[in-house]
């Protein structure tokens, strides 16, 4: 299996956008999910891509919730509460997505999955 690359990010984002449009998801929820797709997939590629040959993604709508999850083969869970060095050029994406998800009434989740992990976002569909 080939290693995940940055090229996966825009392809997956485009696919998710098409599904969200088919589901007639409100624009504010759709844009939040698309931001999460970009951040979660980019993180999986950059941080887990060197140690995993797999990257899976799932989008679901049910029970009043929109969910997007990314699975990879790296067991290291992200630290959603980690502070970011003020001088750092990156490292704020998950924090920003988490804050936006919380503002919308949802949140981020990360949990072990076999030899790897799943990182996802859940927000109310309406």
C-alpha positions as CSV (number, residue, x, y, z in Angstrom):
1,X,0.0,0.0,0.0
2,X,1.4,3.4,-0.9
3,X,2.1,6.0,1.7
4,X,-0.5,8.8,2.0
5,X,0.6,12.1,0.5
6,X,-0.5,15.7,0.6
7,X,-2.4,15.1,-2.7
8,X,-5.0,13.2,-0.7
9,X,-6.2,16.4,1.0
10,X,-7.8,18.3,-2.0
11,X,-9.2,15.0,-3.5
12,X,-10.9,14.1,-0.2
13,X,-12.1,17.6,0.4
14,X,-13.7,17.7,-3.1
15,X,-15.4,14.4,-2.5
16,X,-16.7,15.5,0.9
17,X,-18.0,18.7,-0.6
18,X,-20.0,16.8,-3.2
19,X,-21.6,14.6,-0.5
20,X,-22.4,17.6,1.7
21,X,-24.0,19.3,-1.3
22,X,-26.0,16.2,-2.0
23,X,-27.2,16.1,1.6
24,X,-28.1,19.8,1.4
25,X,-26.0,20.5,4.5
26,X,-26.2,24.2,5.7
27,X,-23.3,26.2,4.4
28,X,-21.9,27.0,7.8
29,X,-21.8,23.4,8.8
30,X,-20.4,22.4,5.5
31,X,-17.5,24.9,5.7
32,X,-16.7,23.7,9.2
33,X,-16.6,20.1,8.0
34,X,-14.4,21.0,5.0
35,X,-12.0,22.9,7.3
36,X,-11.9,19.8,9.5
37,X,-11.3,17.5,6.5
38,X,-8.3,19.7,5.5
39,X,-6.9,19.8,9.0
40,X,-7.5,16.1,10.0
41,X,-6.3,14.6,6.7
42,X,-3.3,16.9,6.5
43,X,-2.3,15.9,10.1
44,X,-2.7,12.3,9.3
45,X,-0.5,12.6,6.2
46,X,2.2,14.7,7.8
47,X,2.3,13.1,11.2
48,X,1.3,9.5,10.5
49,X,2.2,9.2,6.8
50,X,5.8,8.2,7.6
51,X,4.8,5.2,9.8
52,X,1.6,4.0,8.1
53,X,0.6,2.8,4.7
54,X,-3.1,3.4,5.3
55,X,-5.3,6.3,5.6
56,X,-9.1,5.9,5.8
57,X,-11.8,8.5,6.0
58,X,-15.5,8.3,6.8
59,X,-18.3,10.9,6.6
60,X,-21.7,10.2,8.2
61,X,-25.0,12.0,8.7
62,X,-27.4,10.5,11.3
63,X,-29.1,11.0,14.6
64,X,-28.9,14.8,14.0
65,X,-25.1,14.8,13.7
66,X,-22.5,15.2,11.0
67,X,-19.4,13.2,11.6
68,X,-16.0,13.0,9.8
69,X,-13.3,10.7,10.9
70,X,-9.8,9.9,9.7
71,X,-8.1,6.6,10.6
72,X,-4.4,5.9,10.2
73,X,-1.9,3.3,11.4
74,X,0.0,5.5,13.9
75,X,-1.1,4.8,17.5
76,X,0.1,8.3,18.8
77,X,-3.0,10.2,19.8
78,X,-3.1,14.0,19.2
79,X,-3.0,16.2,22.3
80,X,-6.0,18.6,21.9
81,X,-5.0,20.5,25.0
82,X,-1.3,21.1,24.1
83,X,-0.2,24.7,24.2
84,X,1.5,26.1,21.1
85,X,4.7,28.0,21.2
86,X,3.9,31.6,20.3
87,X,6.8,31.6,17.9
88,X,5.8,28.4,16.1
89,X,4.6,28.7,12.5
90,X,2.1,25.9,12.8
91,X,0.4,23.6,15.3
92,X,-2.8,25.5,15.8
93,X,-5.1,23.8,13.3
94,X,-6.6,21.2,15.7
95,X,-7.1,23.8,18.3
96,X,-8.9,26.1,15.8
97,X,-11.1,23.3,14.5
98,X,-11.9,22.2,18.0
99,X,-12.9,25.7,19.1
100,X,-15.1,26.0,16.0
101,X,-16.7,22.6,16.6
102,X,-17.4,23.5,20.2
103,X,-18.9,26.8,19.2
104,X,-21.2,24.8,16.9
105,X,-22.2,22.4,19.7
106,X,-19.9,19.6,18.8
107,X,-16.3,18.6,19.3
108,X,-13.2,16.6,18.4
109,X,-12.5,13.0,19.4
110,X,-9.5,10.7,19.1
111,X,-9.3,7.1,20.1
112,X,-7.1,4.0,19.5
113,X,-8.2,1.7,16.7
114,X,-6.3,-1.5,16.4
115,X,-2.6,-0.7,15.8
116,X,-3.5,2.9,14.9
117,X,-6.0,5.6,15.8
118,X,-9.1,7.5,14.6
119,X,-9.4,11.3,14.9
120,X,-12.7,12.9,14.1
121,X,-15.2,15.8,14.4
122,X,-18.8,15.7,15.3
123,X,-21.2,18.7,14.9
124,X,-25.0,19.0,15.0
125,X,-26.4,18.7,11.5
126,X,-28.7,21.7,11.9
